């Protein structure tokens, strides 16, 4: 089975972190580059589904679009 996922990739001073949207549980990938983080999270998704079963992909409401925004908040 092949399925597309929306994945957020964050750039940090010490590398990249990637995580998919719309999966039950926590799945994270990391790497020194964008490509490494994306490859790692793809592998992590496969492992997560193999470990916990396809039920982790059954979400009530699938993510249709994802946006990144900044918001100023007084703290």
N, CA, C, O and CB atoms as a CASP TS submission, in Angstrom:
PFRMAT TS
TARGET T0000
AUTHOR 0000-0000-0000
METHOD Language model
MODEL 1
PARENT N/A
ATOM      1  N   UNK     1       0.856  -1.184   0.000  1.00  0.00           N
ATOM      2  CA  UNK     1       0.000   0.000   0.000  1.00  0.00           C
ATOM      3  C   UNK     1       0.892   1.234   0.000  1.00  0.00           C
ATOM      4  O   UNK     1       1.910   1.270   0.690  1.00  0.00           O
ATOM      5  CB  UNK     1      -0.968   0.006   1.230  1.00  0.00           C
ATOM      6  N   UNK     2       0.516   2.219  -0.756  1.00  0.00           N
ATOM      7  CA  UNK     2       1.255   3.474  -0.841  1.00  0.00           C
ATOM      8  C   UNK     2       0.323   4.601  -0.429  1.00  0.00           C
ATOM      9  O   UNK     2      -0.828   4.657  -0.863  1.00  0.00           O
ATOM     10  CB  UNK     2       1.823   3.708  -2.278  1.00  0.00           C
ATOM     11  N   UNK     3       0.821   5.490   0.403  1.00  0.00           N
ATOM     12  CA  UNK     3      -0.004   6.597   0.887  1.00  0.00           C
ATOM     13  C   UNK     3       0.854   7.846   1.024  1.00  0.00           C
ATOM     14  O   UNK     3       2.010   7.768   1.441  1.00  0.00           O
ATOM     15  CB  UNK     3      -0.674   6.242   2.242  1.00  0.00           C
ATOM     16  N   UNK     4       0.294   8.984   0.677  1.00  0.00           N
ATOM     17  CA  UNK     4       0.979  10.268   0.811  1.00  0.00           C
ATOM     18  C   UNK     4       0.710  10.843   2.201  1.00  0.00           C
ATOM     19  O   UNK     4      -0.399  10.718   2.722  1.00  0.00           O
ATOM     20  CB  UNK     4       0.519  11.261  -0.295  1.00  0.00           C
ATOM     21  N   UNK     5       1.716  11.468   2.796  1.00  0.00           N
ATOM     22  CA  UNK     5       1.572  12.124   4.094  1.00  0.00           C
ATOM     23  C   UNK     5       2.068  13.552   3.981  1.00  0.00           C
ATOM     24  O   UNK     5       3.003  13.842   3.235  1.00  0.00           O
ATOM     25  CB  UNK     5       2.345  11.359   5.200  1.00  0.00           C
ATOM     26  N   UNK     6       1.439  14.429   4.721  1.00  0.00           N
ATOM     27  CA  UNK     6       1.962  15.783   4.871  1.00  0.00           C
ATOM     28  C   UNK     6       2.979  15.721   5.996  1.00  0.00           C
ATOM     29  O   UNK     6       2.681  15.233   7.086  1.00  0.00           O
ATOM     30  CB  UNK     6       0.815  16.840   5.169  1.00  0.00           C
ATOM     31  N   UNK     7       4.177  16.217   5.730  1.00  0.00           N
ATOM     32  CA  UNK     7       5.268  16.144   6.699  1.00  0.00           C
ATOM     33  C   UNK     7       5.796  17.555   6.957  1.00  0.00           C
ATOM     34  O   UNK     7       6.062  18.311   6.023  1.00  0.00           O
ATOM     35  CB  UNK     7       6.410  15.207   6.192  1.00  0.00           C
ATOM     36  N   UNK     8       5.941  17.892   8.224  1.00  0.00           N
ATOM     37  CA  UNK     8       6.534  19.159   8.620  1.00  0.00           C
ATOM     38  C   UNK     8       8.020  18.907   8.835  1.00  0.00           C
ATOM     39  O   UNK     8       8.401  17.979   9.548  1.00  0.00           O
ATOM     40  CB  UNK     8       5.852  19.747   9.914  1.00  0.00           C
ATOM     41  N   UNK     9       8.862  19.738   8.214  1.00  0.00           N
ATOM     42  CA  UNK     9      10.307  19.637   8.404  1.00  0.00           C
ATOM     43  C   UNK     9      10.776  20.954   9.003  1.00  0.00           C
ATOM     44  O   UNK     9      10.573  22.019   8.420  1.00  0.00           O
ATOM     45  CB  UNK     9      11.056  19.319   7.053  1.00  0.00           C
ATOM     46  N   UNK    10      11.401  20.872  10.163  1.00  0.00           N
ATOM     47  CA  UNK    10      11.890  22.066  10.861  1.00  0.00           C
ATOM     48  C   UNK    10      13.414  22.109  10.782  1.00  0.00           C
ATOM     49  O   UNK    10      14.085  21.090  10.944  1.00  0.00           O
ATOM     50  CB  UNK    10      11.417  22.079  12.347  1.00  0.00           C
ATOM     51  N   UNK    11      13.945  23.295  10.532  1.00  0.00           N
ATOM     52  CA  UNK    11      15.398  23.476  10.529  1.00  0.00           C
ATOM     53  C   UNK    11      15.802  24.074  11.872  1.00  0.00           C
ATOM     54  O   UNK    11      15.278  25.108  12.286  1.00  0.00           O
ATOM     55  CB  UNK    11      15.863  24.393   9.337  1.00  0.00           C
ATOM     56  N   UNK    12      16.731  23.417  12.541  1.00  0.00           N
ATOM     57  CA  UNK    12      17.250  23.860  13.830  1.00  0.00           C
ATOM     58  C   UNK    12      18.752  24.106  13.698  1.00  0.00           C
ATOM     59  O   UNK    12      19.356  23.661  12.723  1.00  0.00           O
ATOM     60  CB  UNK    12      16.953  22.811  14.947  1.00  0.00           C
ATOM     61  N   UNK    13      19.362  24.797  14.644  1.00  0.00           N
ATOM     62  CA  UNK    13      20.805  25.051  14.552  1.00  0.00           C
ATOM     63  C   UNK    13      21.647  23.772  14.445  1.00  0.00           C
ATOM     64  O   UNK    13      22.725  23.788  13.850  1.00  0.00           O
ATOM     65  CB  UNK    13      21.254  25.843  15.757  1.00  0.00           C
ATOM     66  N   UNK    14      21.160  22.670  15.018  1.00  0.00           N
ATOM     67  CA  UNK    14      21.950  21.439  15.015  1.00  0.00           C
ATOM     68  C   UNK    14      21.425  20.387  14.036  1.00  0.00           C
ATOM     69  O   UNK    14      21.854  19.235  14.102  1.00  0.00           O
ATOM     70  CB  UNK    14      21.982  20.857  16.404  1.00  0.00           C
ATOM     71  N   UNK    15      20.508  20.747  13.127  1.00  0.00           N
ATOM     72  CA  UNK    15      20.015  19.800  12.137  1.00  0.00           C
ATOM     73  C   UNK    15      18.548  19.992  11.846  1.00  0.00           C
ATOM     74  O   UNK    15      17.979  21.045  12.135  1.00  0.00           O
ATOM     75  CB  UNK    15      20.256  18.396  12.597  1.00  0.00           C
ATOM     76  N   UNK    16      17.931  18.969  11.270  1.00  0.00           N
ATOM     77  CA  UNK    16      16.532  19.032  10.852  1.00  0.00           C
ATOM     78  C   UNK    16      15.704  17.989  11.603  1.00  0.00           C
ATOM     79  O   UNK    16      16.195  16.910  11.934  1.00  0.00           O
ATOM     80  CB  UNK    16      16.410  18.817   9.328  1.00  0.00           C
ATOM     81  N   UNK    17      14.448  18.329  11.863  1.00  0.00           N
ATOM     82  CA  UNK    17      13.498  17.423  12.498  1.00  0.00           C
ATOM     83  C   UNK    17      12.267  17.382  11.599  1.00  0.00           C
ATOM     84  O   UNK    17      11.813  18.414  11.106  1.00  0.00           O
ATOM     85  CB  UNK    17      13.136  17.884  13.971  1.00  0.00           C
ATOM     86  N   UNK    18      11.726  16.170  11.390  1.00  0.00           N
ATOM     87  CA  UNK    18      10.552  16.019  10.534  1.00  0.00           C
ATOM     88  C   UNK    18       9.508  15.166  11.250  1.00  0.00           C
ATOM     89  O   UNK    18       9.839  14.205  11.944  1.00  0.00           O
ATOM     90  CB  UNK    18      10.937  15.383   9.171  1.00  0.00           C
ATOM     91  N   UNK    19       8.239  15.539  11.068  1.00  0.00           N
ATOM     92  CA  UNK    19       7.164  14.736  11.640  1.00  0.00           C
ATOM     93  C   UNK    19       5.931  14.820  10.741  1.00  0.00           C
ATOM     94  O   UNK    19       5.621  15.874  10.186  1.00  0.00           O
ATOM     95  CB  UNK    19       6.827  15.207  13.080  1.00  0.00           C
ATOM     96  N   UNK    20       5.232  13.682  10.610  1.00  0.00           N
ATOM     97  CA  UNK    20       4.047  13.651   9.761  1.00  0.00           C
ATOM     98  C   UNK    20       2.812  14.148  10.501  1.00  0.00           C
ATOM     99  O   UNK    20       2.745  14.103  11.729  1.00  0.00           O
ATOM    100  CB  UNK    20       3.809  12.244   9.244  1.00  0.00           C
ATOM    101  N   UNK    21       1.853  14.615   9.744  1.00  0.00           N
ATOM    102  CA  UNK    21       0.561  15.030  10.293  1.00  0.00           C
ATOM    103  C   UNK    21      -0.454  13.934  10.015  1.00  0.00           C
ATOM    104  O   UNK    21      -0.375  13.253   8.993  1.00  0.00           O
ATOM    105  CB  UNK    21       0.094  16.394   9.685  1.00  0.00           C
ATOM    106  N   UNK    22      -1.408  13.765  10.921  1.00  0.00           N
ATOM    107  CA  UNK    22      -2.511  12.852  10.682  1.00  0.00           C
ATOM    108  C   UNK    22      -2.234  11.394  10.970  1.00  0.00           C
ATOM    109  O   UNK    22      -2.830  10.517  10.344  1.00  0.00           O
ATOM    110  CB  UNK    22      -2.931  12.977   9.307  1.00  0.00           C
ATOM    111  N   UNK    23      -1.332  11.116  11.914  1.00  0.00           N
ATOM    112  CA  UNK    23      -1.055   9.738  12.319  1.00  0.00           C
ATOM    113  C   UNK    23      -1.239   9.655  13.828  1.00  0.00           C
ATOM    114  O   UNK    23      -0.792  10.541  14.556  1.00  0.00           O
ATOM    115  CB  UNK    23       0.394   9.287  11.895  1.00  0.00           C
ATOM    116  N   UNK    24      -1.894   8.600  14.302  1.00  0.00           N
ATOM    117  CA  UNK    24      -2.021   8.387  15.746  1.00  0.00           C
ATOM    118  C   UNK    24      -0.664   7.985  16.301  1.00  0.00           C
ATOM    119  O   UNK    24      -0.007   7.096  15.759  1.00  0.00           O
ATOM    120  CB  UNK    24      -3.095   7.302  16.067  1.00  0.00           C
ATOM    121  N   UNK    25      -0.245   8.626  17.368  1.00  0.00           N
ATOM    122  CA  UNK    25       1.041   8.333  17.980  1.00  0.00           C
ATOM    123  C   UNK    25       2.086   9.353  17.570  1.00  0.00           C
ATOM    124  O   UNK    25       1.813  10.292  16.822  1.00  0.00           O
ATOM    125  CB  UNK    25       1.500   6.935  17.608  1.00  0.00           C
ATOM    126  N   UNK    26       3.279   9.143  18.075  1.00  0.00           N
ATOM    127  CA  UNK    26       4.365  10.087  17.816  1.00  0.00           C
ATOM    128  C   UNK    26       5.358   9.464  16.857  1.00  0.00           C
ATOM    129  O   UNK    26       5.879   8.378  17.113  1.00  0.00           O
ATOM    130  CB  UNK    26       5.067  10.505  19.127  1.00  0.00           C
ATOM    131  N   UNK    27       5.621  10.142  15.759  1.00  0.00           N
ATOM    132  CA  UNK    27       6.574   9.684  14.754  1.00  0.00           C
ATOM    133  C   UNK    27       7.470  10.866  14.421  1.00  0.00           C
ATOM    134  O   UNK    27       6.982  11.932  14.046  1.00  0.00           O
ATOM    135  CB  UNK    27       5.850   9.124  13.468  1.00  0.00           C
ATOM    136  N   UNK    28       8.784  10.680  14.558  1.00  0.00           N
ATOM    137  CA  UNK    28       9.730  11.772  14.318  1.00  0.00           C
ATOM    138  C   UNK    28      10.933  11.232  13.559  1.00  0.00           C
ATOM    139  O   UNK    28      11.378  10.106  13.784  1.00  0.00           O
ATOM    140  CB  UNK    28      10.175  12.436  15.655  1.00  0.00           C
ATOM    141  N   UNK    29      11.442  12.052  12.665  1.00  0.00           N
ATOM    142  CA  UNK    29      12.692  11.747  11.970  1.00  0.00           C
ATOM    143  C   UNK    29      13.639  12.913  12.152  1.00  0.00           C
ATOM    144  O   UNK    29      13.214  14.034  12.431  1.00  0.00           O
ATOM    145  CB  UNK    29      12.450  11.459  10.459  1.00  0.00           C
ATOM    146  N   UNK    30      14.935  12.642  11.991  1.00  0.00           N
ATOM    147  CA  UNK    30      15.911  13.724  12.118  1.00  0.00           C
ATOM    148  C   UNK    30      17.072  13.475  11.174  1.00  0.00           C
ATOM    149  O   UNK    30      17.260  12.364  10.680  1.00  0.00           O
ATOM    150  CB  UNK    30      16.414  13.849  13.575  1.00  0.00           C
ATOM    151  N   UNK    31      17.850  14.523  10.928  1.00  0.00           N
ATOM    152  CA  UNK    31      19.014  14.377  10.068  1.00  0.00           C
ATOM    153  C   UNK    31      19.796  15.667   9.993  1.00  0.00           C
ATOM    154  O   UNK    31      19.349  16.713  10.463  1.00  0.00           O
ATOM    155  CB  UNK    31      18.600  13.938   8.679  1.00  0.00           C
ATOM    156  N   UNK    32      20.964  15.578   9.398  1.00  0.00           N
ATOM    157  CA  UNK    32      21.814  16.754   9.224  1.00  0.00           C
ATOM    158  C   UNK    32      21.346  17.622   8.056  1.00  0.00           C
ATOM    159  O   UNK    32      21.733  18.785   7.949  1.00  0.00           O
ATOM    160  CB  UNK    32      23.262  16.327   9.005  1.00  0.00           C
ATOM    161  N   UNK    33      20.509  17.052   7.179  1.00  0.00           N
ATOM    162  CA  UNK    33      19.978  17.805   6.045  1.00  0.00           C
ATOM    163  C   UNK    33      18.475  17.578   5.937  1.00  0.00           C
ATOM    164  O   UNK    33      17.922  16.685   6.579  1.00  0.00           O
ATOM    165  CB  UNK    33      20.687  17.396   4.729  1.00  0.00           C
ATOM    166  N   UNK    34      17.839  18.376   5.136  1.00  0.00           N
ATOM    167  CA  UNK    34      16.401  18.243   4.871  1.00  0.00           C
ATOM    168  C   UNK    34      16.109  16.846   4.337  1.00  0.00           C
ATOM    169  O   UNK    34      15.185  16.175   4.797  1.00  0.00           O
ATOM    170  CB  UNK    34      15.917  19.325   3.860  1.00  0.00           C
ATOM    171  N   UNK    35      16.902  16.417   3.367  1.00  0.00           N
ATOM    172  CA  UNK    35      16.704  15.115   2.737  1.00  0.00           C
ATOM    173  C   UNK    35      16.872  13.965   3.730  1.00  0.00           C
ATOM    174  O   UNK    35      16.105  13.003   3.702  1.00  0.00           O
ATOM    175  CB  UNK    35      17.675  14.945   1.581  1.00  0.00           C
ATOM    176  N   UNK    36      17.876  14.064   4.606  1.00  0.00           N
ATOM    177  CA  UNK    36      18.096  13.016   5.610  1.00  0.00           C
ATOM    178  C   UNK    36      16.919  12.939   6.585  1.00  0.00           C
ATOM    179  O   UNK    36      16.479  11.846   6.942  1.00  0.00           O
ATOM    180  CB  UNK    36      19.407  13.275   6.382  1.00  0.00           C
ATOM    181  N   UNK    37      16.417  14.079   7.008  1.00  0.00           N
ATOM    182  CA  UNK    37      15.286  14.099   7.939  1.00  0.00           C
ATOM    183  C   UNK    37      14.036  13.522   7.282  1.00  0.00           C
ATOM    184  O   UNK    37      13.280  12.791   7.921  1.00  0.00           O
ATOM    185  CB  UNK    37      15.015  15.533   8.429  1.00  0.00           C
ATOM    186  N   UNK    38      13.819  13.842   6.025  1.00  0.00           N
ATOM    187  CA  UNK    38      12.656  13.330   5.306  1.00  0.00           C
ATOM    188  C   UNK    38      12.766  11.815   5.115  1.00  0.00           C
ATOM    189  O   UNK    38      11.783  11.096   5.296  1.00  0.00           O
ATOM    190  CB  UNK    38      12.513  14.035   3.941  1.00  0.00           C
ATOM    191  N   UNK    39      13.936  11.335   4.758  1.00  0.00           N
ATOM    192  CA  UNK    39      14.143   9.895   4.606  1.00  0.00           C
ATOM    193  C   UNK    39      13.955   9.185   5.946  1.00  0.00           C
ATOM    194  O   UNK    39      13.372   8.102   6.000  1.00  0.00           O
ATOM    195  CB  UNK    39      15.549   9.607   4.038  1.00  0.00           C
ATOM    196  N   UNK    40      14.445   9.789   7.016  1.00  0.00           N
ATOM    197  CA  UNK    40      14.333   9.180   8.343  1.00  0.00           C
ATOM    198  C   UNK    40      12.880   9.116   8.801  1.00  0.00           C
ATOM    199  O   UNK    40      12.468   8.120   9.395  1.00  0.00           O
ATOM    200  CB  UNK    40      15.170   9.962   9.361  1.00  0.00           C
ATOM    201  N   UNK    41      12.100  10.156   8.538  1.00  0.00           N
ATOM    202  CA  UNK    41      10.702  10.134   8.966  1.00  0.00           C
ATOM    203  C   UNK    41       9.899   9.145   8.127  1.00  0.00           C
ATOM    204  O   UNK    41       8.962   8.533   8.640  1.00  0.00           O
ATOM    205  CB  UNK    41      10.084  11.539   8.868  1.00  0.00           C
ATOM    206  N   UNK    42      10.241   8.973   6.856  1.00  0.00           N
ATOM    207  CA  UNK    42       9.570   7.966   6.039  1.00  0.00           C
ATOM    208  C   UNK    42       9.814   6.576   6.615  1.00  0.00           C
ATOM    209  O   UNK    42       8.895   5.761   6.704  1.00  0.00           O
ATOM    210  CB  UNK    42      10.056   8.036   4.576  1.00  0.00           C
ATOM    211  N   UNK    43      11.035   6.318   6.996  1.00  0.00           N
ATOM    212  CA  UNK    43      11.376   5.043   7.625  1.00  0.00           C
ATOM    213  C   UNK    43      10.636   4.879   8.957  1.00  0.00           C
ATOM    214  O   UNK    43      10.161   3.789   9.276  1.00  0.00           O
ATOM    215  CB  UNK    43      12.899   4.942   7.844  1.00  0.00           C
ATOM    216  N   UNK    44      10.540   5.963   9.730  1.00  0.00           N
ATOM    217  CA  UNK    44       9.851   5.930  11.019  1.00  0.00           C
ATOM    218  C   UNK    44       8.359   5.670  10.840  1.00  0.00           C
ATOM    219  O   UNK    44       7.759   4.971  11.657  1.00  0.00           O
ATOM    220  CB  UNK    44      10.069   7.246  11.772  1.00  0.00           C
ATOM    221  N   UNK    45       7.749   6.215   9.794  1.00  0.00           N
ATOM    222  CA  UNK    45       6.331   5.969   9.521  1.00  0.00           C
ATOM    223  C   UNK    45       6.122   4.484   9.215  1.00  0.00           C
ATOM    224  O   UNK    45       5.205   3.862   9.750  1.00  0.00           O
ATOM    225  CB  UNK    45       5.831   6.853   8.335  1.00  0.00           C
ATOM    226  N   UNK    46       6.967   3.921   8.360  1.00  0.00           N
ATOM    227  CA  UNK    46       6.866   2.501   8.018  1.00  0.00           C
ATOM    228  C   UNK    46       6.992   1.634   9.276  1.00  0.00           C
ATOM    229  O   UNK    46       6.217   0.698   9.468  1.00  0.00           O
ATOM    230  CB  UNK    46       7.953   2.114   6.988  1.00  0.00           C
ATOM    231  N   UNK    47       7.965   1.948  10.123  1.00  0.00           N
ATOM    232  CA  UNK    47       8.168   1.193  11.357  1.00  0.00           C
ATOM    233  C   UNK    47       6.957   1.323  12.278  1.00  0.00           C
ATOM    234  O   UNK    47       6.525   0.340  12.880  1.00  0.00           O
ATOM    235  CB  UNK    47       9.436   1.674  12.077  1.00  0.00           C
ATOM    236  N   UNK    48       6.415   2.524  12.386  1.00  0.00           N
ATOM    237  CA  UNK    48       5.260   2.783  13.251  1.00  0.00           C
ATOM    238  C   UNK    48       4.059   1.944  12.813  1.00  0.00           C
ATOM    239  O   UNK    48       3.374   1.352  13.648  1.00  0.00           O
ATOM    240  CB  UNK    48       4.897   4.285  13.234  1.00  0.00           C
ATOM    241  N   UNK    49       3.803   1.894  11.501  1.00  0.00           N
ATOM    242  CA  UNK    49       2.676   1.120  10.985  1.00  0.00           C
ATOM    243  C   UNK    49       2.928  -0.376  11.168  1.00  0.00           C
ATOM    244  O   UNK    49       2.014  -1.117  11.528  1.00  0.00           O
ATOM    245  CB  UNK    49       2.431   1.446   9.497  1.00  0.00           C
ATOM    246  N   UNK    50       4.164  -0.825  10.922  1.00  0.00           N
ATOM    247  CA  UNK    50       4.497  -2.244  11.124  1.00  0.00           C
ATOM    248  C   UNK    50       4.325  -2.641  12.587  1.00  0.00           C
ATOM    249  O   UNK    50       3.860  -3.742  12.883  1.00  0.00           O
ATOM    250  CB  UNK    50       5.941  -2.532  10.667  1.00  0.00           C
ATOM    251  N   UNK    51       4.696  -1.754  13.496  1.00  0.00           N
ATOM    252  CA  UNK    51       4.651  -2.040  14.926  1.00  0.00           C
ATOM    253  C   UNK    51       3.239  -1.996  15.489  1.00  0.00           C
ATOM    254  O   UNK    51       2.839  -2.893  16.231  1.00  0.00           O
ATOM    255  CB  UNK    51       5.520  -1.063  15.671  1.00  0.00           C
ATOM    256  N   UNK    52       2.484  -0.964  15.142  1.00  0.00           N
ATOM    257  CA  UNK    52       1.175  -0.745  15.766  1.00  0.00           C
ATOM    258  C   UNK    52      -0.013  -1.074  14.858  1.00  0.00           C
ATOM    259  O   UNK    52      -1.160  -1.026  15.301  1.00  0.00           O
ATOM    260  CB  UNK    52       1.070   0.680  16.209  1.00  0.00           C
ATOM    261  N   UNK    53       0.249  -1.399  13.619  1.00  0.00           N
ATOM    262  CA  UNK    53      -0.806  -1.781  12.689  1.00  0.00           C
ATOM    263  C   UNK    53      -1.373  -0.611  11.914  1.00  0.00           C
ATOM    264  O   UNK    53      -1.138   0.545  12.267  1.00  0.00           O
ATOM    265  CB  UNK    53      -1.906  -2.461  13.426  1.00  0.00           C
ATOM    266  N   UNK    54      -2.117  -0.899  10.861  1.00  0.00           N
ATOM    267  CA  UNK    54      -2.663   0.151   9.999  1.00  0.00           C
ATOM    268  C   UNK    54      -3.701   1.043  10.686  1.00  0.00           C
ATOM    269  O   UNK    54      -4.096   2.078  10.148  1.00  0.00           O
ATOM    270  CB  UNK    54      -3.279  -0.474   8.785  1.00  0.00           C
ATOM    271  N   UNK    55      -4.138   0.630  11.878  1.00  0.00           N
ATOM    272  CA  UNK    55      -5.110   1.449  12.601  1.00  0.00           C
ATOM    273  C   UNK    55      -4.553   2.838  12.926  1.00  0.00           C
ATOM    274  O   UNK    55      -5.323   3.784  13.093  1.00  0.00           O
ATOM    275  CB  UNK    55      -5.532   0.746  13.889  1.00  0.00           C
ATOM    276  N   UNK    56      -3.225   2.972  13.018  1.00  0.00           N
ATOM    277  CA  UNK    56      -2.637   4.281  13.337  1.00  0.00           C
ATOM    278  C   UNK    56      -2.893   5.290  12.224  1.00  0.00           C
ATOM    279  O   UNK    56      -2.741   6.495  12.428  1.00  0.00           O
ATOM    280  CB  UNK    56      -1.129   4.144  13.579  1.00  0.00           C
ATOM    281  N   UNK    57      -3.281   4.802  11.051  1.00  0.00           N
ATOM    282  CA  UNK    57      -3.555   5.691   9.926  1.00  0.00           C
ATOM    283  C   UNK    57      -5.012   6.100   9.847  1.00  0.00           C
ATOM    284  O   UNK    57      -5.382   6.957   9.044  1.00  0.00           O
ATOM    285  CB  UNK    57      -3.150   5.030   8.640  1.00  0.00           C
ATOM    286  N   UNK    58      -5.837   5.490  10.679  1.00  0.00           N
ATOM    287  CA  UNK    58      -7.272   5.774  10.671  1.00  0.00           C
ATOM    288  C   UNK    58      -7.562   6.959  11.581  1.00  0.00           C
ATOM    289  O   UNK    58      -7.779   6.790  12.781  1.00  0.00           O
ATOM    290  CB  UNK    58      -8.086   4.532  11.117  1.00  0.00           C
ATOM    291  N   UNK    59      -7.564   8.130  11.020  1.00  0.00           N
ATOM    292  CA  UNK    59      -7.840   9.340  11.788  1.00  0.00           C
ATOM    293  C   UNK    59      -9.248   9.816  11.460  1.00  0.00           C
ATOM    294  O   UNK    59      -9.754   9.612  10.356  1.00  0.00           O
ATOM    295  CB  UNK    59      -6.789  10.455  11.485  1.00  0.00           C
ATOM    296  N   UNK    60      -9.865  10.453  12.443  1.00  0.00           N
ATOM    297  CA  UNK    60     -11.241  10.929  12.250  1.00  0.00           C
ATOM    298  C   UNK    60     -11.344  11.913  11.088  1.00  0.00           C
ATOM    299  O   UNK    60     -12.205  11.796  10.216  1.00  0.00           O
ATOM    300  CB  UNK    60     -11.755  11.587  13.528  1.00  0.00           C
ATOM    301  N   UNK    61     -10.460  12.862  11.110  1.00  0.00           N
ATOM    302  CA  UNK    61     -10.494  13.899  10.084  1.00  0.00           C
ATOM    303  C   UNK    61      -9.097  14.025   9.480  1.00  0.00           C
ATOM    304  O   UNK    61      -8.173  14.465  10.164  1.00  0.00           O
ATOM    305  CB  UNK    61     -10.978  15.268  10.676  1.00  0.00           C
ATOM    306  N   UNK    62      -8.927  13.653   8.231  1.00  0.00           N
ATOM    307  CA  UNK    62      -7.604  13.746   7.617  1.00  0.00           C
ATOM    308  C   UNK    62      -7.168  15.199   7.452  1.00  0.00           C
ATOM    309  O   UNK    62      -7.999  16.098   7.326  1.00  0.00           O
ATOM    310  CB  UNK    62      -7.600  13.042   6.262  1.00  0.00           C
ATOM    311  N   UNK    63      -5.876  15.412   7.454  1.00  0.00           N
ATOM    312  CA  UNK    63      -5.320  16.744   7.254  1.00  0.00           C
ATOM    313  C   UNK    63      -5.394  17.070   5.761  1.00  0.00           C
ATOM    314  O   UNK    63      -4.772  16.388   4.946  1.00  0.00           O
ATOM    315  CB  UNK    63      -3.843  16.832   7.785  1.00  0.00           C
ATOM    316  N   UNK    64      -6.136  18.089   5.408  1.00  0.00           N
ATOM    317  CA  UNK    64      -6.280  18.469   4.006  1.00  0.00           C
ATOM    318  C   UNK    64      -5.173  19.406   3.555  1.00  0.00           C
ATOM    319  O   UNK    64      -4.649  19.273   2.449  1.00  0.00           O
ATOM    320  CB  UNK    64      -7.626  19.120   3.778  1.00  0.00           C
ATOM    321  N   UNK    65      -4.824  20.342   4.405  1.00  0.00           N
ATOM    322  CA  UNK    65      -3.748  21.290   4.114  1.00  0.00           C
ATOM    323  C   UNK    65      -3.041  21.618   5.414  1.00  0.00           C
ATOM    324  O   UNK    65      -3.613  21.491   6.496  1.00  0.00           O
ATOM    325  CB  UNK    65      -4.293  22.586   3.432  1.00  0.00           C
ATOM    326  N   UNK    66      -1.800  22.037   5.299  1.00  0.00           N
ATOM    327  CA  UNK    66      -1.051  22.457   6.481  1.00  0.00           C
ATOM    328  C   UNK    66      -0.435  23.824   6.195  1.00  0.00           C
ATOM    329  O   UNK    66       0.025  24.081   5.082  1.00  0.00           O
ATOM    330  CB  UNK    66       0.055  21.407   6.861  1.00  0.00           C
ATOM    331  N   UNK    67      -0.428  24.676   7.174  1.00  0.00           N
ATOM    332  CA  UNK    67       0.092  26.035   7.032  1.00  0.00           C
ATOM    333  C   UNK    67       1.073  26.313   8.160  1.00  0.00           C
ATOM    334  O   UNK    67       0.931  25.782   9.262  1.00  0.00           O
ATOM    335  CB  UNK    67      -1.060  27.079   7.033  1.00  0.00           C
ATOM    336  N   UNK    68       2.046  27.131   7.888  1.00  0.00           N
ATOM    337  CA  UNK    68       2.963  27.588   8.928  1.00  0.00           C
ATOM    338  C   UNK    68       2.756  29.089   9.042  1.00  0.00           C
ATOM    339  O   UNK    68       2.802  29.813   8.047  1.00  0.00           O
ATOM    340  CB  UNK    68       4.474  27.223   8.601  1.00  0.00           C
ATOM    341  N   UNK    69       2.527  29.545  10.264  1.00  0.00           N
ATOM    342  CA  UNK    69       2.299  30.960  10.499  1.00  0.00           C
ATOM    343  C   UNK    69       3.025  31.386  11.761  1.00  0.00           C
ATOM    344  O   UNK    69       3.353  30.558  12.611  1.00  0.00           O
ATOM    345  CB  UNK    69       0.795  31.266  10.605  1.00  0.00           C
ATOM    346  N   UNK    70       3.270  32.658  11.877  1.00  0.00           N
ATOM    347  CA  UNK    70       3.842  33.207  13.107  1.00  0.00           C
ATOM    348  C   UNK    70       2.798  34.063  13.775  1.00  0.00           C
ATOM    349  O   UNK    70       2.028  34.761  13.114  1.00  0.00           O
ATOM    350  CB  UNK    70       5.131  34.027  12.825  1.00  0.00           C
ATOM    351  N   UNK    71       2.776  34.006  15.084  1.00  0.00           N
ATOM    352  CA  UNK    71       1.822  34.811  15.845  1.00  0.00           C
ATOM    353  C   UNK    71       2.528  35.354  17.079  1.00  0.00           C
ATOM    354  O   UNK    71       3.147  34.599  17.828  1.00  0.00           O
ATOM    355  CB  UNK    71       0.561  33.975  16.244  1.00  0.00           C
ATOM    356  N   UNK    72       2.436  36.656  17.288  1.00  0.00           N
ATOM    357  CA  UNK    72       3.022  37.265  18.479  1.00  0.00           C
ATOM    358  C   UNK    72       2.083  37.075  19.659  1.00  0.00           C
ATOM    359  O   UNK    72       0.881  37.319  19.553  1.00  0.00           O
ATOM    360  CB  UNK    72       3.313  38.769  18.248  1.00  0.00           C
ATOM    361  N   UNK    73       2.635  36.640  20.778  1.00  0.00           N
ATOM    362  CA  UNK    73       1.837  36.394  21.968  1.00  0.00           C
ATOM    363  C   UNK    73       2.555  37.012  23.165  1.00  0.00           C
ATOM    364  O   UNK    73       3.753  36.795  23.344  1.00  0.00           O
ATOM    365  CB  UNK    73       1.596  34.865  22.181  1.00  0.00           C
ATOM    366  N   UNK    74       1.837  37.779  23.984  1.00  0.00           N
ATOM    367  CA  UNK    74       2.422  38.345  25.194  1.00  0.00           C
ATOM    368  C   UNK    74       2.550  37.250  26.228  1.00  0.00           C
ATOM    369  O   UNK    74       1.563  36.611  26.592  1.00  0.00           O
ATOM    370  CB  UNK    74       1.572  39.519  25.736  1.00  0.00           C
ATOM    371  N   UNK    75       3.764  37.032  26.703  1.00  0.00           N
ATOM    372  CA  UNK    75       3.983  35.996  27.733  1.00  0.00           C
ATOM    373  C   UNK    75       4.725  36.579  28.920  1.00  0.00           C
ATOM    374  O   UNK    75       5.001  35.866  29.886  1.00  0.00           O
ATOM    375  CB  UNK    75       4.772  34.799  27.154  1.00  0.00           C
TER
END
